[in-house]
């Protein structure tokens, strides 16, 4: 639980909304199916975030769950919060040590790979453009470059559209989005690395599954169903058979 921080005031509607996102809860952690568009953490211009909504689970002493990893604001799906500081430390170490297997689903458009599966292994570096941060491919020896590997598999294809399963081995900012762009098939609705709203009203990337060590010492899998707009976009592209 987060200590020594004031608990943000949230409305009954916000409390009901975040409780409705819960897909699993036990004595150690809470897992949510985050909707696309909800920021994970507060920041400039962010009025509401999943982190501030953790106040719905605060105890009388002010302690509240702590999120142990992040998702982009436009990405939907599984995200986990720890209920105690030891659990937060354990899960944070698991994510940092690559002991967590992450599986994403992405709707893409472009020149899909001819192979059915492979690995995108291309270093990334952060750059600033127009006051916004983005990632670009980089030579491994470039200053600031970070190694990045993402496994991929084509689940369904229809013309220039595809449904792809992505399993990132590293956790760089926008990693899946940049690697898919580099493959020639950016994610639908991706305004930074694709065609933006010309292809979809929002980023069609979903964190479908997390396989992680549970504090009680067992292997643990969390899954979140795709949102209805993701399913509708897949059906419109003729990709419903992959879901």
VOBA-1610 file (N, C-alpha, C; in pm, whole numbers, padded with zeros to 5 digits, always signed):
BEGIN
Unk+00084-00119+00000Unk+00000+00000+00000Unk+00089+00125+00000Unk+00042+00230-00066Unk+00116+00354-00068Unk+00102+00423+00067Unk+00215+00467+00125Unk+00215+00527+00258Unk+00235+00679+00249Unk+00194+00748+00356Unk+00225+00888+00377Unk+00186+00976+00258Unk+00078+00945+00195Unk+00026+01028+00087Unk-00120+01052+00114Unk-00164+01175+00088Unk-00305+01204+00106Unk-00386+01125+00004Unk-00501+01081+00047Unk-00587+01003-00042Unk-00668+01100-00127Unk-00652+01095-00261Unk-00729+01185-00347Unk-00878+01162-00329Unk-00952+01272-00329Unk-01096+01259-00320Unk-01151+01215-00455Unk-01232+01112-00452Unk-01296+01066-00575Unk-01445+01058-00553Unk-01520+01074-00659Unk-01665+01074-00649Unk-01717+00932-00635Unk-01840+00917-00589Unk-01900+00783-00585Unk-01904+00717-00723Unk-01922+00799-00827Unk-01924+00745-00963Unk-01787+00689-01002Unk-01679+00761-00964Unk-01545+00713-00994Unk-01514+00585-00916Unk-01557+00583-00789Unk-01534+00464-00707Unk-01607+00344-00767Unk-01729+00364-00811Unk-01805+00255-00872Unk-01739+00211-01004Unk-01685+00308-01080Unk-01622+00276-01208Unk-01498+00190-01188Unk-01412+00227-01093Unk-01289+00152-01074Unk-01317+00015-01014Unk-01418+00006-00929Unk-01454-00126-00875Unk-01509-00216-00986Unk-01572-00154-01084Unk-01623-00231-01196Unk-01514-00283-01289Unk-01394-00229-01277Unk-01280-00273-01358Unk-01209-00395-01298Unk-01239-00429-01174Unk-01167-00535-01104Unk-01195-00670-01169Unk-01088-00743-01203Unk-01104-00878-01257Unk-01052-00985-01161Unk-00976-00942-01058Unk-00928-01035-00957Unk-00887-00955-00835Unk-00915-01011-00717Unk-00868-00950-00592Unk-00843-01060-00490Unk-00729-01051-00419Unk-00700-01140-00308Unk-00628-01059-00201Unk-00569-01125-00103Unk-00505-01053+00007Unk-00380-00978-00034Unk-00323-01011-00152Unk-00197-00952-00194Unk-00211-00845-00300Unk-00305-00863-00391Unk-00309-00774-00507Unk-00451-00757-00560Unk-00464-00656-00645Unk-00587-00632-00720Unk-00548-00618-00867Unk-00623-00682-00955Unk-00600-00670-01098Unk-00722-00605-01164Unk-00695-00520-01261Unk-00800-00445-01329Unk-00794-00469-01480Unk-00908-00454-01545Unk-00916-00446-01690Unk-00933-00298-01723Unk-00821-00230-01747Unk-00824-00085-01769Unk-00886-00053-01904Unk-00978+00041-01907Unk-01033+00082-02037Unk-00935+00171-02114Unk-00941+00166-02245Unk-00862+00258-02326Unk-00904+00401-02296Unk-00806+00491-02292Unk-00834+00631-02266Unk-00812+00675-02123Unk-00806+00580-02031Unk-00781+00613-01891Unk-00631+00612-01866Unk-00577+00725-01821Unk-00435+00734-01788Unk-00405+00650-01665Unk-00285+00593-01660Unk-00246+00514-01543Unk-00205+00605-01428Unk-00133+00712-01460Unk-00087+00805-01357Unk-00125+00947-01393Unk-00143+01030-01291Unk-00176+01170-01313Unk-00056+01243-01369Unk-00082+01349-01442Unk+00024+01430-01499Unk-00034+01555-01560Unk+00044+01624-01639Unk+00000+01747-01701Unk-00121+01722-01790Unk-00229+01792-01761Unk-00349+01780-01842Unk-00434+01657-01814Unk-00394+01575-01716Unk-00468+01453-01683Unk-00556+01480-01561Unk-00686+01479-01581Unk-00778+01509-01471Unk-00808+01386-01387Unk-00802+01269-01448Unk-00837+01145-01379Unk-00738+01037-01420Unk-00697+00955-01326Unk-00606+00845-01357Unk-00643+00724-01273Unk-00596+00608-01316Unk-00620+00486-01239Unk-00553+00497-01102Unk-00436+00561-01097Unk-00366+00575-00970Unk-00448+00656-00869Unk-00505+00768-00911Unk-00586+00847-00818Unk-00713+00772-00778Unk-00763+00689-00868Unk-00884+00612-00837Unk-00858+00501-00736Unk-00730+00472-00706Unk-00698+00374-00603Unk-00750+00417-00466Unk-00786+00545-00456Unk-00845+00593-00332Unk-00972+00520-00294Unk-01036+00457-00391Unk-01157+00381-00363Unk-01129+00261-00275Unk-01001+00218-00270Unk-00963+00100-00191Unk-00879+00138-00069Unk-00874+00268-00037Unk-00792+00315+00074Unk-00846+00266+00208Unk-00753+00237+00300Unk-00791+00201+00436Unk-00804+00327+00520Unk-00851+00311+00641Unk-00874+00427+00727Unk-00746+00503+00758Unk-00630+00434+00752Unk-00503+00502+00779Unk-00443+00568+00654Unk-00517+00565+00542Unk-00471+00630+00420Unk-00395+00541+00325Unk-00360+00420+00367Unk-00287+00330+00278Unk-00379+00282+00166Unk-00325+00281+00045Unk-00402+00237-00070Unk-00315+00155-00163Unk-00373+00075-00249Unk-00293-00009-00339Unk-00200+00073-00427Unk-00090+00009-00466Unk+00011+00075-00549Unk+00025+00000-00681Unk+00010+00069-00791Unk+00029+00010-00923Unk+00177-00025-00941Unk+00205-00142-00997Unk+00343-00189-01005Unk+00397-00192-01148Unk+00315-00153-01246Unk+00362-00139-01383Unk+00267-00044-01454Unk+00292-00020-01582Unk+00214+00079-01654Unk+00160+00024-01786Unk+00056+00090-01834Unk+00007+00073-01970Unk-00009+00212-02029Unk+00012+00226-02160Unk-00015+00354-02225Unk-00161+00391-02204Unk-00189+00520-02207Unk-00326+00566-02187Unk-00421+00506-02288Unk-00376+00489-02412Unk-00463+00436-02515Unk-00479+00286-02515Unk-00399+00216-02434Unk-00402+00070-02430Unk-00501+00021-02324Unk-00580-00076-02358Unk-00672-00139-02262Unk-00609-00265-02206Unk-00668-00320-02099Unk-00628-00451-02053Unk-00575-00462-01912Unk-00509-00575-01885Unk-00470-00614-01749Unk-00362-00523-01691Unk-00387-00476-01572Unk-00289-00400-01495Unk-00307-00435-01348Unk-00195-00439-01274Unk-00195-00494-01138Unk-00150-00391-01035Unk-00214-00394-00919Unk-00175-00310-00805Unk-00151-00400-00684Unk-00049-00367-00605Unk-00015-00443-00485Unk-00084-00381-00363Unk-00123-00467-00270Unk-00191-00419-00150Unk-00097-00384-00036Unk+00026-00436-00039Unk+00123-00407+00067Unk+00257-00369+00005Unk+00341-00303+00083Unk+00472-00263+00032Unk+00560-00382-00004Unk+00564-00489+00078Unk+00645-00607+00038Unk+00598-00668-00093Unk+00467-00675-00114Unk+00414-00729-00240Unk+00450-00637-00356Unk+00442-00506-00334Unk+00479-00410-00438Unk+00625-00429-00478Unk+00713-00446-00379Unk+00856-00465-00408Unk+00879-00595-00484Unk+00809-00702-00443Unk+00826-00831-00508Unk+00779-00828-00653Unk+00661-00768-00677Unk+00608-00762-00813Unk+00688-00667-00901Unk+00730-00555-00847Unk+00813-00461-00924Unk+00942-00528-00968Unk+01002-00608-00878Unk+01124-00680-00912Unk+01097-00785-01020Unk+00979-00848-01015Unk+00944-00949-01115Unk+00931-00885-01253Unk+00868-00768-01260Unk+00857-00699-01388Unk+00994-00654-01437Unk+01074-00598-01347Unk+01207-00550-01386Unk+01298-00665-01428Unk+01282-00780-01363Unk+01366-00895-01392Unk+01314-00984-01503Unk+01209-00939-01572Unk+01151-01013-01685Unk+01099-01150-01644Unk+01046-01156-01522Unk+00985-01280-01474Unk+00835-01282-01499Unk+00786-01181-01570Unk+00645-01171-01603Unk+00629-01187-01754Unk+00541-01276-01797Unk+00514-01291-01941Unk+00390-01210-01975Unk+00407-01120-02071Unk+00299-01030-02111Unk+00251-01065-02252Unk+00121-01075-02269Unk+00063-01106-02399Unk-00037-00997-02437Unk-00015-00939-02554Unk-00101-00834-02605Unk-00168-00879-02735Unk-00281-00818-02765Unk-00346-00835-02894Unk-00347-00699-02964Unk-00316-00700-03094Unk-00312-00576-03170Unk-00382-00596-03304Unk-00466-00499-03341Unk-00523-00494-03475Unk-00434-00404-03559Unk-00388-00454-03673Unk-00290-00381-03752Unk-00336-00369-03897Unk-00267-00279-03970Unk-00296-00260-04111Unk-00165-00229-04183Unk-00146-00293-04297Unk-00027-00264-04376Unk+00023-00388-04447Unk+00155-00397-04460Unk+00218-00513-04522Unk+00251-00613-04412Unk+00159-00705-04389Unk+00181-00803-04283Unk+00298-00895-04320Unk+00372-00943-04220Unk+00480-01038-04249Unk+00425-01161-04319Unk+00504-01217-04411Unk+00460-01339-04479Unk+00468-01460-04386Unk+00562-01455-04291Unk+00572-01562-04192Unk+00457-01552-04093Unk+00430-01661-04023Unk+00323-01663-03924Unk+00370-01620-03786Unk+00499-01624-03761Unk+00551-01587-03630Unk+00697-01547-03643Unk+00745-01471-03545Unk+00884-01429-03547Unk+00915-01342-03426Unk+01030-01278-03430Unk+01074-01190-03321Unk+01126-01059-03381Unk+01075-00947-03333Unk+01129-00817-03369Unk+01238-00784-03268Unk+01360-00774-03316Unk+01476-00748-03229Unk+01544-00623-03281Unk+01503-00507-03229Unk+01554-00380-03277Unk+01560-00281-03162Unk+01677-00223-03139Unk+01696-00127-03030Unk+01614-00001-03055Unk+01575+00065-02947Unk+01495+00186-02953Unk+01563+00297-02874Unk+01537+00422-02915Unk+01586+00537-02841Unk+01476+00642-02836Unk+01467+00713-02725Unk+01364+00815-02708Unk+01411+00947-02769Unk+01322+01013-02842Unk+01350+01144-02898Unk+01234+01238-02864Unk+01261+01367-02869Unk+01158+01468-02844Unk+01126+01537-02976Unk+01000+01538-03012Unk+00956+01602-03135Unk+00830+01684-03107Unk+00840+01814-03127Unk+00723+01899-03106Unk+00672+01896-02965Unk+00762+01880-02868Unk+00722+01876-02729Unk+00667+01743-02684Unk+00670+01642-02770Unk+00621+01509-02734Unk+00734+01407-02744Unk+00729+01308-02656Unk+00828+01200-02659Unk+00779+01088-02749Unk+00870+01030-02826Unk+00839+00914-02905Unk+00965+00829-02915Unk+00949+00706-02958Unk+01062+00615-02973Unk+01089+00592-03122Unk+01216+00578-03155Unk+01254+00545-03292Unk+01353+00430-03289Unk+01364+00359-03401Unk+01464+00254-03412Unk+01602+00316-03408Unk+01697+00244-03348Unk+01831+00299-03333Unk+01936+00189-03345Unk+02055+00227-03387Unk+02166+00133-03382Unk+02194+00100-03236Unk+02229-00023-03206Unk+02254-00061-03066Unk+02362+00023-02999Unk+02457+00079-03078Unk+02566+00156-03020Unk+02535+00305-03007Unk+02413+00344-03047Unk+02376+00485-03035Unk+02358+00522-02888Unk+02400+00642-02851Unk+02385+00688-02713Unk+02237+00686-02674Unk+02207+00624-02562Unk+02070+00618-02512Unk+01987+00505-02569Unk+02042+00429-02664Unk+01967+00319-02724Unk+01944+00208-02622Unk+01826+00148-02626Unk+01789+00039-02537Unk+01751-00084-02618Unk+01806-00198-02581Unk+01771-00323-02649Unk+01621-00349-02631Unk+01559-00400-02736Unk+01415-00427-02730Unk+01383-00548-02816Unk+01311-00645-02758Unk+01271-00767-02829Unk+01123-00793-02807Unk+01053-00823-02915Unk+00911-00852-02909Unk+00879-00972-02996Unk+00826-01078-02934Unk+00777-01191-03012Unk+00643-01155-03074Unk+00617-01206-03194Unk+00490-01178-03259Unk+00437-01302-03329Unk+00305-01305-03344Unk+00238-01416-03413Unk+00113-01362-03481Unk+00092-01398-03605Unk-00029-01357-03678Unk-00140-01456-03644Unk-00244-01407-03580Unk-00358-01493-03544Unk-00460-01500-03654Unk-00475-01391-03729Unk-00571-01387-03839Unk-00528-01277-03934Unk-00555-01297-04062Unk-00525-01194-04162Unk-00635-01189-04267Unk-00661-01069-04313Unk-00762-01047-04416Unk-00716-00928-04499Unk-00659-00955-04616Unk-00606-00847-04699Unk-00494-00775-04626Unk-00508-00642-04611Unk-00405-00563-04545Unk-00426-00552-04394Unk-00527-00620-04341Unk-00555-00615-04198Unk-00509-00744-04129Unk-00472-00730-04003Unk-00430-00848-03929Unk-00459-00834-03780Unk-00478-00949-03715Unk-00485-00957-03570Unk-00358-01027-03526Unk-00278-00960-03442Unk-00149-01014-03403Unk-00137-01027-03252Unk-00073-01134-03210Unk-00041-01157-03069Unk+00104-01113-03047Unk+00125-01028-02948Unk+00257-00972-02923Unk+00303-01009-02781Unk+00425-01057-02770Unk+00480-01097-02640Unk+00615-01026-02619Unk+00612-00906-02563Unk+00737-00831-02543Unk+00824-00895-02435Unk+00953-00910-02467Unk+01049-00964-02371Unk+01111-00852-02288Unk+01111-00732-02341Unk+01159-00613-02270Unk+01041-00518-02255Unk+01059-00412-02178Unk+00948-00323-02150Unk+00977-00178-02181Unk+01021-00150-02303Unk+01051-00013-02343Unk+00923+00064-02376Unk+00928+00193-02362Unk+00815+00279-02396Unk+00774+00257-02542Unk+00646+00236-02565Unk+00589+00223-02700Unk+00652+00109-02780Unk+00713+00012-02711Unk+00789-00092-02780Unk+00708-00167-02885Unk+00590-00216-02847Unk+00509-00293-02941Unk+00468-00206-03059Unk+00433-00084-03033Unk+00386+00006-03138Unk+00496+00033-03240Unk+00618+00057-03193Unk+00728+00086-03284Unk+00769-00040-03360Unk+00773-00153-03293Unk+00813-00276-03361Unk+00712-00314-03470Unk+00583-00295-03443Unk+00484-00324-03547Unk+00498-00226-03664Unk+00526-00101-03635Unk+00551-00005-03743Unk+00671-00050-03826Unk+00775-00098-03758Unk+00895-00140-03829Unk+00871-00265-03915Unk+00773-00346-03874Unk+00737-00464-03953Unk+00655-00426-04077Unk+00604-00303-04077Unk+00524-00257-04191Unk+00376-00259-04168Unk+00333-00285-04044Unk+00189-00294-04015Unk+00159-00229-03881Unk+00155-00096-03877Unk+00125-00027-03750Unk-00014-00058-03699Unk-00034-00031-03571Unk-00161-00058-03505Unk-00268+00039-03551Unk-00389-00011-03570Unk-00501+00075-03605Unk-00519+00183-03498Unk-00543+00305-03542Unk-00569+00414-03449Unk-00446+00474-03384Unk-00327+00428-03423Unk-00204+00479-03360Unk-00165+00612-03425Unk-00183+00721-03350Unk-00156+00855-03404Unk-00008+00886-03412Unk+00075+00818-03334Unk+00219+00845-03335Unk+00293+00764-03440Unk+00254+00639-03456Unk+00331+00549-03542Unk+00250+00491-03658Unk+00127+00534-03671Unk+00043+00484-03778Unk-00042+00594-03839Unk-00162+00559-03882Unk-00250+00654-03952Unk-00352+00719-03859Unk-00344+00694-03730Unk-00434+00758-03635Unk-00580+00727-03660Unk-00664+00828-03647Unk-00808+00807-03657Unk-00857+00776-03798Unk-00767+00778-03895Unk-00805+00735-04029Unk-00833+00585-04032Unk-00779+00512-03935Unk-00799+00366-03931Unk-00885+00320-03814Unk-00888+00395-03705Unk-00970+00359-03588Unk-00978+00480-03496Unk-01086+00489-03417Unk-01101+00606-03329Unk-01003+00610-03213Unk-00938+00495-03186Unk-00840+00492-03077Unk-00741+00380-03103Unk-00634+00375-03024Unk-00530+00273-03039Unk-00588+00135-03011Unk-00578+00044-03108Unk-00634-00090-03093Unk-00527-00188-03042Unk-00486-00166-02917Unk-00388-00251-02850Unk-00445-00290-02714Unk-00444-00420-02685Unk-00507-00471-02563Unk-00411-00564-02490Unk-00388-00536-02362Unk-00307-00623-02276Unk-00396-00737-02230Unk-00385-00850-02300Unk-00481-00959-02281Unk-00449-01049-02164Unk-00318-01069-02134Unk-00282-01168-02033Unk-00150-01134-01966Unk-00142-01162-01837Unk-00018-01153-01760Unk+00002-01287-01689Unk+00121-01342-01703Unk+00161-01460-01627Unk+00273-01417-01534Unk+00250-01423-01403Unk+00343-01367-01308Unk+00353-01453-01182Unk+00463-01438-01108Unk+00472-01510-00981Unk+00382-01445-00877Unk+00305-01525-00806Unk+00218-01472-00702Unk+00297-01469-00571Unk+00272-01368-00486Unk+00343-01362-00357Unk+00330-01487-00272Unk+00224-01566-00293Unk+00207-01689-00215Unk+00289-01805-00271Unk+00366-01778-00378Unk+00458-01878-00429Unk+00408-01965-00541Unk+00299-01927-00602Unk+00243-02007-00711Unk+00246-01927-00841Unk+00246-01998-00952Unk+00233-01932-01081Unk+00090-01881-01093Unk+00075-01769-01160Unk-00054-01701-01158Unk-00078-01637-01293Unk-00198-01654-01348Unk-00231-01595-01477Unk-00355-01507-01464Unk-00346-01387-01519Unk-00457-01293-01521Unk-00493-01265-01666Unk-00621-01269-01696Unk-00666-01245-01834Unk-00779-01143-01833Unk-00785-01065-01941Unk-00892-00966-01958Unk-00951-00978-02096Unk-01083-00988-02108Unk-01145-00995-02239Unk-01127-00864-02315Unk-01128-00872-02448Unk-01112-00750-02528Unk-01237-00663-02514Unk-01222-00532-02522Unk-01339-00443-02517Unk-01428-00462-02640Unk-01551-00416-02628Unk-01646-00432-02738Unk-01603-00356-02863Unk-01540-00236-02847Unk-01500-00162-02966Unk-01384-00232-03037Unk-01299-00301-02962Unk-01191-00379-03022Unk-01250-00496-03102Unk-01344-00564-03042Unk-01408-00677-03110Unk-01482-00630-03236Unk-01549-00516-03226Unk-01622-00463-03341Unk-01526-00426-03454Unk-01411-00367-03418Unk-01312-00331-03520Unk-01255-00455-03587Unk-01234-00560-03508Unk-01184-00685-03564Unk-01286-00745-03661Unk-01412-00743-03623Unk-01517-00797-03709Unk-01529-00717-03837Unk-01517-00582-03825Unk-01527-00497-03944Unk-01415-00525-04043Unk-01299-00567-03990Unk-01183-00598-04075Unk-01181-00744-04120Unk-01284-00821-04081Unk-01290-00962-04117Unk-01198-01049-04036Unk-01169-01010-03911Unk-01071-01080-03828Unk-01134-01143-03705Unk-01266-01152-03700Unk-01332-01201-03579Unk-01294-01344-03544Unk-01252-01422-03645Unk-01220-01562-03618Unk-01096-01574-03531Unk-01016-01470-03520Unk-00894-01479-03440Unk-00917-01451-03292Unk-01035-01403-03255Unk-01060-01367-03116Unk-01129-01482-03041
//
